[in-house]
């Protein structure tokens, strides 16, 4: 039973196309108050590159490849870990007002809170 | 067959990547609302952990040529993972919220560098067989990744105050184009002439050209254009990661990279739109060089006001809207600002925050600062949600913002910022502008708001002004009881 993935030609294009639409749809609906955590969150997600760098390093056959692979894993790990920490720190700070926390805040910028104040 | 499945490390790796791709997308989805955002990053983080741990299973499937080096390579991988993670975790934990734009730029550049490193290893592998299409994708990904690395490093250095000002030479556009074309030419040589087996020196020249181009491209850009640049490089790294994922036949990289690539592109376009400029205009034009002589005379004079008087005026207002800008971050005044706002709130004043999309140095910069100070996000409003309310406001306070509140964007067709959406603070009954001096905004345009009849300027560092305002209110409350 062969489960090897071969992602050539059109299969790869389909993956790229669907992923691009997914990214567009997910981000398109994010309120601008979350733009920074969102950017740093997506910054974290492309830290998955560390996995590719690990593959390159484990398959290295010469010193040059080992050095470049090492740098790649180092940078990729920094991208992933740093992206995670700063995103988590920022998101932890976003809180609704205490008195209104029982209301479910609207994601699109607080139309409900405006009504409750008026 | 079941034993066959259990024994197949590649199957475990593939399944882990599938899980990781799902968790990334689900995590990003949860991050699209403030209520669930925190859990979103945790979900995505779990996906990353799964993928990285599974990748050690590559151990069982390395090339025969790499077998003699396997123990060294695994040790190197573990060491690099440990060092990179420890450093980034430590730096990420201690960075101040005001310094967040440069840290995001730095981590992003590292990702671009990792993608470029993958490409470099592919291009230097002596016995590799390269099909034409993957080779083209490798080179393109390498180019984008390397530009993202050096460009992000320059952005980091600029935001961190290590490089000052913008750096331009005459004929820079032509020189940049030359470097870019030369890099492309070397890349084309590597792909179509050498078929992926170019001399290492040629490959090195290709990367040097790409890195140089990233530096040249970023050096002239500064200040208020930074949100666009940071967001653009985020998209670049995503694309580079996606492309190298294709080269490595790794669907997790392809999906994650492309999701980020398209999301980053969308965010970049949103940022540019908020400045009424195209992305290429932000990247390639000398904003602020022109314009000074194009504007008409501004009538009136700048009228100063004391911080204490302004504070007491706000204390007896019924509605106050605050429009912060980069000056708030520079002065680290967000905590004092919220302390002041709470005093106003206790006195029954309705206070709202109005955030321009490109206020600060990265998308959503102000929201992060206000959140750090403890401002609940339901007090914070986007431009389109709040702009109608300024005419009902008794007082509008501008803190360290300039171009984003310049009415010339609405009225003066000759102004370089004409057409940019702005916060309509000038429509409030009284406007206070807290700024350090009489300087112009990033665009180099004089702000006619500061000369308006209903506008007074409170000069000083935003944090000191806030302290003075807090004292004025407290003194007033003290005598009142």
Boltz contact constraints between the chains, C-beta under 6 A:
constraints:
  - contact:
      token1: [A, 3]
      token2: [B, 11]
      max_distance: 6.0
  - contact:
      token1: [A, 7]
      token2: [B, 249]
      max_distance: 6.0
  - contact:
      token1: [A, 12]
      token2: [B, 246]
      max_distance: 6.0
  - contact:
      token1: [A, 15]
      token2: [B, 254]
      max_distance: 6.0
  - contact:
      token1: [A, 16]
      token2: [B, 258]
      max_distance: 6.0
  - contact:
      token1: [A, 19]
      token2: [B, 255]
      max_distance: 6.0
  - contact:
      token1: [A, 19]
      token2: [B, 258]
      max_distance: 6.0
  - contact:
      token1: [A, 19]
      token2: [B, 259]
      max_distance: 6.0
  - contact:
      token1: [A, 20]
      token2: [B, 258]
      max_distance: 6.0
  - contact:
      token1: [A, 20]
      token2: [B, 262]
      max_distance: 6.0
  - contact:
      token1: [A, 22]
      token2: [B, 25]
      max_distance: 6.0
  - contact:
      token1: [A, 22]
      token2: [B, 259]
      max_distance: 6.0
  - contact:
      token1: [A, 23]
      token2: [B, 259]
      max_distance: 6.0
  - contact:
      token1: [A, 23]
      token2: [B, 262]
      max_distance: 6.0
  - contact:
      token1: [A, 23]
      token2: [B, 263]
      max_distance: 6.0
  - contact:
      token1: [A, 24]
      token2: [B, 262]
      max_distance: 6.0
  - contact:
      token1: [A, 24]
      token2: [B, 266]
      max_distance: 6.0
  - contact:
      token1: [A, 26]
      token2: [B, 28]
      max_distance: 6.0
  - contact:
      token1: [A, 26]
      token2: [B, 29]
      max_distance: 6.0
  - contact:
      token1: [A, 27]
      token2: [B, 263]
      max_distance: 6.0
  - contact:
      token1: [A, 27]
      token2: [B, 266]
      max_distance: 6.0
  - contact:
      token1: [A, 29]
      token2: [B, 32]
      max_distance: 6.0
  - contact:
      token1: [A, 30]
      token2: [B, 32]
      max_distance: 6.0
  - contact:
      token1: [A, 32]
      token2: [B, 357]
      max_distance: 6.0
  - contact:
      token1: [A, 32]
      token2: [B, 382]
      max_distance: 6.0
  - contact:
      token1: [A, 33]
      token2: [B, 367]
      max_distance: 6.0
  - contact:
      token1: [A, 33]
      token2: [B, 377]
      max_distance: 6.0
  - contact:
      token1: [A, 33]
      token2: [B, 380]
      max_distance: 6.0
  - contact:
      token1: [A, 35]
      token2: [B, 363]
      max_distance: 6.0
  - contact:
      token1: [A, 35]
      token2: [B, 364]
      max_distance: 6.0
  - contact:
      token1: [A, 36]
      token2: [B, 362]
      max_distance: 6.0
  - contact:
      token1: [A, 36]
      token2: [B, 363]
      max_distance: 6.0
  - contact:
      token1: [A, 36]
      token2: [B, 364]
      max_distance: 6.0
  - contact:
      token1: [A, 36]
      token2: [B, 368]
      max_distance: 6.0
  - contact:
      token1: [A, 38]
      token2: [B, 31]
      max_distance: 6.0
  - contact:
      token1: [A, 39]
      token2: [B, 234]
      max_distance: 6.0
  - contact:
      token1: [A, 39]
      token2: [B, 363]
      max_distance: 6.0
  - contact:
      token1: [A, 40]
      token2: [B, 104]
      max_distance: 6.0
  - contact:
      token1: [A, 41]
      token2: [B, 31]
      max_distance: 6.0
  - contact:
      token1: [A, 41]
      token2: [B, 41]
      max_distance: 6.0
  - contact:
      token1: [A, 42]
      token2: [B, 260]
      max_distance: 6.0
  - contact:
      token1: [A, 42]
      token2: [B, 263]
      max_distance: 6.0
  - contact:
      token1: [A, 43]
      token2: [B, 104]
      max_distance: 6.0
  - contact:
      token1: [A, 43]
      token2: [B, 107]
      max_distance: 6.0
  - contact:
      token1: [A, 43]
      token2: [B, 108]
      max_distance: 6.0
  - contact:
      token1: [A, 43]
      token2: [B, 234]
      max_distance: 6.0
  - contact:
      token1: [A, 45]
      token2: [B, 24]
      max_distance: 6.0
  - contact:
      token1: [A, 45]
      token2: [B, 256]
      max_distance: 6.0
  - contact:
      token1: [A, 45]
      token2: [B, 260]
      max_distance: 6.0
  - contact:
      token1: [A, 46]
      token2: [B, 111]
      max_distance: 6.0
  - contact:
      token1: [A, 46]
      token2: [B, 237]
      max_distance: 6.0
  - contact:
      token1: [A, 46]
      token2: [B, 238]
      max_distance: 6.0
  - contact:
      token1: [A, 46]
      token2: [B, 241]
      max_distance: 6.0
  - contact:
      token1: [A, 46]
      token2: [B, 257]
      max_distance: 6.0
  - contact:
      token1: [A, 46]
      token2: [B, 260]
      max_distance: 6.0
  - contact:
      token1: [A, 47]
      token2: [B, 111]
      max_distance: 6.0
  - contact:
      token1: [A, 48]
      token2: [B, 252]
      max_distance: 6.0
  - contact:
      token1: [A, 48]
      token2: [B, 253]
      max_distance: 6.0
  - contact:
      token1: [A, 48]
      token2: [B, 256]
      max_distance: 6.0
  - contact:
      token1: [A, 49]
      token2: [B, 111]
      max_distance: 6.0
  - contact:
      token1: [A, 49]
      token2: [B, 114]
      max_distance: 6.0
  - contact:
      token1: [A, 49]
      token2: [B, 115]
      max_distance: 6.0
  - contact:
      token1: [A, 49]
      token2: [B, 241]
      max_distance: 6.0
  - contact:
      token1: [A, 51]
      token2: [B, 51]
      max_distance: 6.0
  - contact:
      token1: [A, 51]
      token2: [B, 55]
      max_distance: 6.0
  - contact:
      token1: [A, 52]
      token2: [B, 118]
      max_distance: 6.0
  - contact:
      token1: [A, 52]
      token2: [B, 244]
      max_distance: 6.0
  - contact:
      token1: [A, 52]
      token2: [B, 248]
      max_distance: 6.0
  - contact:
      token1: [A, 52]
      token2: [B, 250]
      max_distance: 6.0
  - contact:
      token1: [A, 52]
      token2: [B, 253]
      max_distance: 6.0
  - contact:
      token1: [A, 53]
      token2: [B, 114]
      max_distance: 6.0
  - contact:
      token1: [A, 53]
      token2: [B, 117]
      max_distance: 6.0
  - contact:
      token1: [A, 53]
      token2: [B, 118]
      max_distance: 6.0
  - contact:
      token1: [A, 54]
      token2: [B, 55]
      max_distance: 6.0
  - contact:
      token1: [A, 54]
      token2: [B, 77]
      max_distance: 6.0
  - contact:
      token1: [A, 55]
      token2: [B, 58]
      max_distance: 6.0
  - contact:
      token1: [A, 55]
      token2: [B, 248]
      max_distance: 6.0
  - contact:
      token1: [A, 56]
      token2: [B, 118]
      max_distance: 6.0
  - contact:
      token1: [A, 56]
      token2: [B, 121]
      max_distance: 6.0
  - contact:
      token1: [A, 57]
      token2: [B, 73]
      max_distance: 6.0
  - contact:
      token1: [A, 57]
      token2: [B, 77]
      max_distance: 6.0
  - contact:
      token1: [A, 58]
      token2: [B, 58]
      max_distance: 6.0
  - contact:
      token1: [A, 58]
      token2: [B, 62]
      max_distance: 6.0
  - contact:
      token1: [A, 58]
      token2: [B, 73]
      max_distance: 6.0
  - contact:
      token1: [A, 59]
      token2: [B, 62]
      max_distance: 6.0
  - contact:
      token1: [A, 59]
      token2: [B, 63]
      max_distance: 6.0
  - contact:
      token1: [A, 59]
      token2: [B, 66]
      max_distance: 6.0
  - contact:
      token1: [A, 60]
      token2: [B, 73]
      max_distance: 6.0
  - contact:
      token1: [A, 61]
      token2: [B, 65]
      max_distance: 6.0
  - contact:
      token1: [A, 61]
      token2: [B, 66]
      max_distance: 6.0
  - contact:
      token1: [A, 64]
      token2: [B, 124]
      max_distance: 6.0
  - contact:
      token1: [A, 65]
      token2: [B, 121]
      max_distance: 6.0
  - contact:
      token1: [A, 68]
      token2: [B, 117]
      max_distance: 6.0
  - contact:
      token1: [A, 68]
      token2: [B, 120]
      max_distance: 6.0
  - contact:
      token1: [A, 68]
      token2: [B, 121]
      max_distance: 6.0
  - contact:
      token1: [A, 69]
      token2: [B, 121]
      max_distance: 6.0
  - contact:
      token1: [A, 70]
      token2: [B, 76]
      max_distance: 6.0
  - contact:
      token1: [A, 70]
      token2: [B, 80]
      max_distance: 6.0
  - contact:
      token1: [A, 71]
      token2: [B, 117]
      max_distance: 6.0
  - contact:
      token1: [A, 72]
      token2: [B, 114]
      max_distance: 6.0
  - contact:
      token1: [A, 72]
      token2: [B, 117]
      max_distance: 6.0
  - contact:
      token1: [A, 72]
      token2: [B, 118]
      max_distance: 6.0
  - contact:
      token1: [A, 73]
      token2: [B, 77]
      max_distance: 6.0
  - contact:
      token1: [A, 73]
      token2: [B, 80]
      max_distance: 6.0
  - contact:
      token1: [A, 74]
      token2: [B, 80]
      max_distance: 6.0
  - contact:
      token1: [A, 74]
      token2: [B, 83]
      max_distance: 6.0
  - contact:
      token1: [A, 74]
      token2: [B, 84]
      max_distance: 6.0
  - contact:
      token1: [A, 75]
      token2: [B, 110]
      max_distance: 6.0
  - contact:
      token1: [A, 75]
      token2: [B, 113]
      max_distance: 6.0
  - contact:
      token1: [A, 75]
      token2: [B, 114]
      max_distance: 6.0
  - contact:
      token1: [A, 76]
      token2: [B, 114]
      max_distance: 6.0
  - contact:
      token1: [A, 77]
      token2: [B, 81]
      max_distance: 6.0
  - contact:
      token1: [A, 77]
      token2: [B, 84]
      max_distance: 6.0
  - contact:
      token1: [A, 77]
      token2: [B, 85]
      max_distance: 6.0
  - contact:
      token1: [A, 78]
      token2: [B, 84]
      max_distance: 6.0
  - contact:
      token1: [A, 78]
      token2: [B, 88]
      max_distance: 6.0
  - contact:
      token1: [A, 78]
      token2: [B, 110]
      max_distance: 6.0
  - contact:
      token1: [A, 79]
      token2: [B, 107]
      max_distance: 6.0
  - contact:
      token1: [A, 79]
      token2: [B, 110]
      max_distance: 6.0
  - contact:
      token1: [A, 79]
      token2: [B, 111]
      max_distance: 6.0
  - contact:
      token1: [A, 80]
      token2: [B, 48]
      max_distance: 6.0
  - contact:
      token1: [A, 81]
      token2: [B, 85]
      max_distance: 6.0
  - contact:
      token1: [A, 81]
      token2: [B, 88]
      max_distance: 6.0
  - contact:
      token1: [A, 81]
      token2: [B, 89]
      max_distance: 6.0
  - contact:
      token1: [A, 82]
      token2: [B, 88]
      max_distance: 6.0
  - contact:
      token1: [A, 82]
      token2: [B, 92]
      max_distance: 6.0
  - contact:
      token1: [A, 82]
      token2: [B, 107]
      max_distance: 6.0
  - contact:
      token1: [A, 83]
      token2: [B, 107]
      max_distance: 6.0
  - contact:
      token1: [A, 84]
      token2: [B, 45]
      max_distance: 6.0
  - contact:
      token1: [A, 85]
      token2: [B, 89]
      max_distance: 6.0
  - contact:
      token1: [A, 85]
      token2: [B, 92]
      max_distance: 6.0
  - contact:
      token1: [A, 85]
      token2: [B, 93]
      max_distance: 6.0
  - contact:
      token1: [A, 86]
      token2: [B, 92]
      max_distance: 6.0
  - contact:
      token1: [A, 86]
      token2: [B, 103]
      max_distance: 6.0
  - contact:
      token1: [A, 87]
      token2: [B, 41]
      max_distance: 6.0
  - contact:
      token1: [A, 88]
      token2: [B, 41]
      max_distance: 6.0
  - contact:
      token1: [A, 90]
      token2: [B, 368]
      max_distance: 6.0
  - contact:
      token1: [A, 91]
      token2: [B, 37]
      max_distance: 6.0
  - contact:
      token1: [A, 91]
      token2: [B, 38]
      max_distance: 6.0
  - contact:
      token1: [A, 91]
      token2: [B, 41]
      max_distance: 6.0
  - contact:
      token1: [A, 93]
      token2: [B, 371]
      max_distance: 6.0
  - contact:
      token1: [A, 93]
      token2: [B, 372]
      max_distance: 6.0
  - contact:
      token1: [A, 94]
      token2: [B, 34]
      max_distance: 6.0
  - contact:
      token1: [A, 94]
      token2: [B, 371]
      max_distance: 6.0
  - contact:
      token1: [A, 94]
      token2: [B, 377]
      max_distance: 6.0
  - contact:
      token1: [A, 95]
      token2: [B, 376]
      max_distance: 6.0
  - contact:
      token1: [A, 96]
      token2: [B, 376]
      max_distance: 6.0
  - contact:
      token1: [A, 96]
      token2: [B, 378]
      max_distance: 6.0
  - contact:
      token1: [A, 97]
      token2: [B, 376]
      max_distance: 6.0
  - contact:
      token1: [A, 97]
      token2: [B, 378]
      max_distance: 6.0
  - contact:
      token1: [A, 105]
      token2: [B, 378]
      max_distance: 6.0
  - contact:
      token1: [A, 107]
      token2: [B, 33]
      max_distance: 6.0
  - contact:
      token1: [A, 109]
      token2: [B, 382]
      max_distance: 6.0
  - contact:
      token1: [A, 109]
      token2: [B, 385]
      max_distance: 6.0
  - contact:
      token1: [A, 110]
      token2: [B, 378]
      max_distance: 6.0
  - contact:
      token1: [A, 113]
      token2: [B, 378]
      max_distance: 6.0
